[in-house]
């Protein structure tokens, strides 16, 4: 119980730190930041649309993992896991991932998946790897396309050599370590829990839907704040900003997402006071949703039975 209490205090402190960043760190960007447009907008219906899209986001990753639990394994009963349990585990650990740096919520996710899904560690790592790799590839494609559309050619060319150099280093190390990589993943690829092409297609479709949802979410936010930019720009600015946050590995993309979003808006003539409200609104809704889903899910898990684990 003492350990749980300490963990709860730490999580509350981390959540408080993120909330402080919304109203202390971001406002320092502009001394004249005015929060009144957040409460006096004439387009209040767009905040309802934004909230619905944010809520929808919290169902997409659990849906992907629900697909993974449908894959049968003779040593496990994981195909009997309910969607409510999947949603609860992913929502609980999502809150931790949002508030803890460098994905430190991941160990908790592995533990809870093992306990409530009945999966072995190898199987969990296999699914995490497939899901994470698919996420990075899809977000990377959308991010590169968005950057190519939004950023001037001069700015892109200044970073081309750096990107090519980093890519070349990754390729060289991957080639030199190809035997080690093959030995590491071979046991997983030969497992009976291998993901079928149909499951991969469905999972990728859900990831793409999520990316599009982030773009639509930012369109609704900009319309709520009455930020005068085109719908295409709004959509791609949202995607590129979120991608920058994902690449930063910080909780909720703290700093990278905000700076990218504000930079892209101000470069299009939007006053910094108005541009700074967009990340504040998005973060507030995102964190509020995470606390609602995560808090409710934690209570649900306490009452849910644990599942016997397979041998993988």
Secondary structure by P-SEA (a helix, b strand, c coil): caaaaaaaaaaaaaaaaaaaaaccccccccccccccccccccaaaaaaaaaaaaaaaaaaaaaaaaaaaaccccccccccccaaaaaaaaaaaaaaaaccccccaaaaaaaaaaacccccaaaaaaaaaaaaaaaaaaaaaaaaaaaaacccaaaaaaaaaaaaaaaaaaaaaaaaaaaaaaaaacccccccccccaaaaaaaaaaaaaaaaaaaaaaaaaaaaacccccaaaaaaaaaaaaaaaaaacccccaaaaaaaaaaaaaaacccaaaaaaaaaaaaaaaaaaaaaaaaaaaaaaaabbbbbbccc
